[in-house]
Amino acid sequence: MKSDELRRIAANGVWKQNTSLVQILGLCPLLAVTTNLVNGVMLSLATILVMALSGAVIASLRAFIPHEIRIPVFILIVAALVTIVDLSFNAYLHELYLVLGIFIPLIVTNCIVLARVEAYAAKNPPLQAAADGVFMGIGMLWTLALLGGMRELIAGGTLFSGIEMVFPGVEALHLLPADYPGFLLAALPPGAFILLGCMIAWKNWVEERAAERQRRTAPAQAAASTG
């Protein structure tokens, strides 16, 4: 795989076709799990692992899967990988597993996973499919991490709450005064929905600014090239 192709896949997954801010997929875990930064990051890491492995496996087997039954076969492969991840969380991160609850098994039906398997992995070589899964997952990771961090900070004045479930002995950061009353709406799904809307608006603003700069510099670049 050439470096230009890898950069294109990375740019699409992390920014241009971000699953949460552009495609608006997987809203159920996005709104429910991101009550803090740690939950969002850990669920995203589990999803990245599933997406990368399922993309590589399905891309390797796509020539042997009949077109008529491809969706059930895709779901079966994804379900097998999710089961491995689910059991691993239960065995090694049991407290976090209890917090994330049903949302790890629900990766099987996550629109992000199935959409990328159908749209990309079933039509491209294994290496590219695995890279697509990784970078699509990274796009989900930074979105959920940012959203979870904002909700946690606004709701309770802390960051990395629950980090002790992943790294025993490490404590959360208290960034606001101890008498901070908190803001309950940020901890609830409606608060997540509002903050997600703000993030989408911010992304659109950034892209509009970049497009405006490109429009301004294009005539100068054209004149320099002809001169």
C-alpha positions in Angstrom: 0.0 0.0 0.0 1.4 3.3 -1.1 1.9 6.2 1.3 -0.4 8.5 -0.6 -3.2 5.9 -0.4 -2.6 5.5 3.4 -2.8 9.3 3.9 -6.0 9.4 2.0 -7.5 6.6 4.1 -6.3 8.3 7.2 -7.7 11.7 6.2 -11.1 10.2 5.3 -11.4 8.2 8.5 -10.1 10.8 11.0 -11.6 13.9 9.5 -13.3 14.1 6.1 -15.7 11.1 6.6 -15.7 11.1 10.4 -18.3 8.6 11.5 -19.7 10.8 14.3 -19.4 14.3 12.8 -20.1 13.6 9.1 -21.8 10.3 8.7 -23.6 10.6 12.1 -23.5 6.9 12.8 -23.4 5.0 16.1 -25.3 7.7 18.0 -26.6 5.2 20.6 -23.2 4.5 22.2 -22.0 8.0 21.5 -24.8 9.6 23.6 -25.0 6.9 26.3 -21.4 5.9 27.0 -19.6 9.3 26.8 -20.4 10.3 30.3 -16.7 10.6 30.8 -13.5 10.5 28.8 -12.4 7.0 29.9 -15.6 5.3 28.9 -15.6 6.9 25.4 -11.9 6.0 24.8 -12.2 2.4 25.9 -15.3 1.7 23.9 -13.6 3.3 20.9 -10.5 1.1 21.3 -12.7 -2.0 21.4 -14.5 -0.8 18.3 -11.1 -0.1 16.5 -9.9 -3.6 17.2 -13.1 -5.1 15.9 -13.2 -2.9 12.8 -9.5 -3.6 11.9 -9.8 -7.3 12.3 -13.2 -7.7 10.7 -12.1 -5.5 7.7 -9.0 -7.7 7.2 -10.9 -11.0 7.5 -13.8 -10.0 5.3 -11.5 -8.6 2.7 -9.5 -11.8 2.6 -12.7 -13.9 2.3 -14.8 -11.7 0.1 -14.2 -13.9 -3.0 -15.6 -16.9 -1.2 -18.7 -15.2 0.2 -21.8 -15.4 -2.0 -23.3 -12.0 -2.7 -26.8 -13.0 -1.6 -25.8 -14.0 1.9 -23.0 -11.5 2.5 -24.7 -9.5 5.2 -25.4 -12.5 7.5 -21.9 -13.7 7.0 -20.4 -10.3 7.7 -22.5 -10.1 10.9 -21.3 -13.6 11.9 -17.7 -12.7 11.5 -18.1 -9.4 13.4 -20.0 -11.2 16.2 -17.2 -13.7 16.6 -14.7 -10.9 17.0 -16.9 -8.9 19.3 -17.3 -12.0 21.5 -13.5 -12.3 21.8 -13.2 -8.6 22.8 -16.2 -8.8 25.2 -14.7 -11.8 27.0 -11.3 -10.1 27.1 -12.8 -7.0 28.8 -14.7 -9.2 31.2 -11.5 -11.1 32.1 -8.9 -8.3 32.3 -11.0 -5.1 32.8 -13.9 -6.4 34.7 -14.9 -3.2 36.5 -14.9 -1.3 33.3 -16.7 -4.1 31.6 -19.6 -3.7 34.1 -19.7 0.0 33.4 -19.8 -0.3 29.6 -22.3 -3.1 30.0 -24.3 -4.0 26.9 -22.5 -1.5 24.6 -19.6 -3.9 24.0 -21.8 -6.7 22.6 -23.8 -4.0 20.7 -20.7 -3.3 18.6 -22.0 -6.2 16.4 -24.9 -4.1 15.3 -23.0 -0.8 15.3 -23.8 1.0 12.0 -20.1 2.1 11.8 -18.8 -1.4 11.7 -21.3 -2.8 9.2 -21.2 0.3 7.0 -17.4 0.1 6.6 -17.4 -3.7 6.1 -20.0 -3.4 3.3 -18.7 -0.2 1.7 -15.0 -0.8 1.9 -13.7 -4.1 3.2 -15.9 -6.1 0.8 -14.3 -4.3 -2.2 -10.7 -3.8 -1.3 -7.5 -5.8 -0.3 -7.0 -6.9 3.3 -4.3 -4.4 4.2 -6.3 -1.4 3.0 -9.4 -2.7 4.7 -7.6 -3.1 8.0 -6.2 0.5 7.7 -9.6 1.8 6.9 -11.0 0.2 10.0 -8.3 1.6 12.2 -8.6 5.1 11.0 -12.4 5.1 11.0 -12.1 3.9 14.5 -9.6 6.7 15.4 -12.0 9.2 14.0 -14.6 7.8 16.4 -12.1 7.7 19.2 -11.1 11.4 19.2 -14.7 12.4 18.8 -15.9 10.3 21.7 -12.9 11.3 23.8 -13.5 15.0 23.3 -17.3 14.7 23.8 -16.8 12.5 27.0 -14.1 14.9 28.3 -16.4 18.0 27.8 -19.4 16.2 29.4 -17.3 15.0 32.4 -15.7 18.4 33.0 -19.0 20.4 32.7 -21.0 17.8 34.7 -18.6 17.2 37.6 -15.4 19.3 37.1 -13.2 16.3 36.6 -11.2 14.5 33.9 -10.3 10.8 33.6 -12.9 9.7 36.1 -12.8 5.9 36.3 -9.2 5.7 35.1 -8.4 3.5 38.1 -10.5 0.8 36.5 -7.9 0.7 33.7 -4.7 1.7 35.6 -5.1 0.9 39.3 -3.6 3.6 41.6 -4.1 6.4 39.1 -6.7 9.0 40.2 -8.9 11.4 38.2 -8.0 15.0 37.8 -10.1 17.6 39.6 -9.9 20.7 37.5 -12.7 22.8 39.0 -13.1 23.8 42.7 -14.4 21.3 45.1 -17.6 23.2 45.7 -18.4 23.2 42.0 -22.1 22.2 42.0 -22.0 20.5 38.6 -24.3 20.8 35.6 -26.6 17.7 35.4 -27.7 18.3 31.8 -24.1 17.6 30.5 -24.3 14.1 32.1 -27.6 13.2 30.4 -28.1 12.1 26.8 -29.7 15.5 25.8 -26.6 17.3 26.9 -24.5 14.9 24.8 -26.7 15.7 21.8 -26.3 19.4 22.3 -22.5 19.2 22.6 -22.4 16.9 19.5 -24.3 19.5 17.6 -21.7 22.1 18.7 -18.9 19.8 17.6 -20.5 19.4 14.1 -20.9 23.1 13.8 -17.2 23.6 14.8 -16.0 21.1 12.2 -18.1 22.8 9.5 -16.7 26.2 10.5 -13.1 24.8 10.3 -13.7 23.4 6.8 -15.4 26.6 5.6 -12.4 28.6 6.8 -10.0 26.2 5.1 -12.0 26.4 1.8 -12.0 30.3 2.0 -8.3 30.4 2.4 -7.9 28.0 -0.5 -10.1 30.3 -2.7 -8.0 33.3 -1.7 -4.7 31.6 -2.5 -5.8 29.9 -5.7 -5.4 33.0 -8.0 -2.0 33.7 -6.7 -0.9 30.1 -7.2 -2.3 30.1 -10.7 -0.5 33.3 -11.6 2.8 32.0 -10.2 2.5 28.8 -12.1 1.8 30.6 -15.4 4.5 33.2 -14.8 
